[in-house]
Amino acid sequence: MALALLVATFVITVGFDFTNGFHDTANAIATSISTRAMSARQAVLMSAVLNLAGALVTVTLFGSAVSNTISSLLPRPTLVMIIAGLLGAVVWNLATWYEGIPSSSTHALIGGLIGAGLAAAGGPAGVRWNVLGKVVVGLVISPPLGFAAAAVVIIAIYWTARRGRFVRLNRIFRRLQLLSAAFISYSHGANDAQKSMAAMSMALLVTGHISHFYVPVWVVLLAATAIGFGTYAGGWRIIRTLGWRIYKLEPETGMAAQLMGAVVIQVATLAGIPVSTTHVLAGSVMGAGAPRRLTAEGWGLGATMVAAWVITIPAAGVVGWVVFAILHTAGLGG
């Protein structure tokens, strides 16, 4: 039974990684496609490769600080708790993807694990609240940071290039956007893939396959590959929301949004803080558009996304709680 649950945990984790990849593809490529800096096929392929590279390089060179944070959220994890938390995240990812809402895979996983932890312990003892506080602070402040940073950068760009020739500058910013798109794809892989690495490594720890928490190389490869394939599958509903409906991006605004979003994500990754790439990029897109002509529809969509972000943790938590209760009642362990 334990082996079957371990295999199931890995299968579901790979499924979560895949949904994370196609759900969050828009973060990296929506702006590049909407400004025609790249074709859709080129953008998706580039993003998939650099998601893979970001996960591999970051964990190999800088360690798995984000995975360590996620793994310490539950004081006494079990396979059933991990499975329930992952399923809570997958269900929410699919629901928001279907509606085209750029919600957070990170929020969904955190919520799912919290729900499973509370169900297992029968109360608040099932979660380390000090760790959750660190996670929530990072999730809350990172989108406004992306907004502010992108707004400052785009204002600086407009001021610096105010006397330049539009056609020539447009060409330059379109080329620069290729680099910023690569950077945000790399950053997404560096932060997001570590969340599924944490789930798989936790499963190995509780079953005695490793003696202390760390992320084996083959787990890094599996998680990075799954998120890369998910990215290649594409998330076109969300791409339309981020690339066109919030703000009709130009090469300079697209570049500013991607660049500053990637900077925020990289800083959080090195600090071991799991942030939402979706939230950071949506905040950066709005920040890049705000100094000029962010539309009423854009602000309205922003409000819709904020509402989705607020309810993601409790919604995924409810699913995680219910799944744990079902599996526990079925006698699969606590």
C-alpha positions, 0 to 999 in steps of 0.5 A: 500500500505504501509503495502504491501511495508513493507512486500515486504521489509522484504521478499526481505531482507530475500532473500538478507540474504539468498544469502549473506549466500550461497554466502559467505559460502566459506569464512568460509569453503573453506579452511577447506574443501580443507585441509580436516580438515572437510568434506563438510557437517560438514563444512557447518553445523558448519558454518551455526550454528556459523553464527547464533550465531555470529549475535545473540551474537554480537548484544545482547552483543555489540550492532548494531554498523554496522547496525547504520552505514548502516542506516545512509548512506541515509539521507531520506530513504523510503521503495522504496529506501530500496527495490531498494537497496536490489534488486541491491545487490541480482542481483549482488550476484547472477551474481557473484555467478554464475560466481564463483567470490568471490565478496562482499555482503557488497559492493553490498548492499552499491552500491544498496542503493547509486543508489537508494538514488541518483535516489530518490534525483536526485543527490548527496544529496541522500547520506551522503558522510561522512558516505560513506567515512567511509565505503569505507575506511574500505572496502579498507584497510581490505583486505590488512590488512588480507593479511599482517596479514596472511603473518606474521603469516604463516612466524612465524609458518614456523620459529617456526615449522621448526624442527618439524615432518611434520606428527605430525605438520600437525595433530596439524594444522588440529585440530587448523583449526577447531577452526579458521573455527569456529571463521571466521564463527562466525565473518561473522555472527557478521558483515554481518547479521547486514547489513540486520538488518539495512534494516529491522529496517530502514523499521520499522522506516520509517513506524512508527513501531519504534520511533527511530533507533534500531534493535528489537530482532525479527529482529536479529533472522530473519536476523540471521536465514536467513543467517544461512539457506543461509550458509547451502545451500552452495556456491560451485562455490566460495568454489572451487575458494577460496579453490583450485584455488588461492592457494592449502592450507595446514592446517597451511596456512588455519588456518593462513588465517582463524584466521587473517581474523576473527581478522580483521573482529571482530575489524571492527565489534566492530568499527561499520565498515561494511567490506567484509568478502569475501575480507578479507578472499581472502586477507588472503588466498593470504597472507598465500600463498604468502611466499611460492608458490602462483601460477601465476593463484592465482595472476591472480584470485586475480586480477580478484577479485579486478576488481570485487570488484572495479565494484561491488558498481557502478554495484549494484548502477546502478541496484538500480537506475533502480529499483527505477526509475521503482517503482517510475514511477509505482506510488509506492512512493519515 
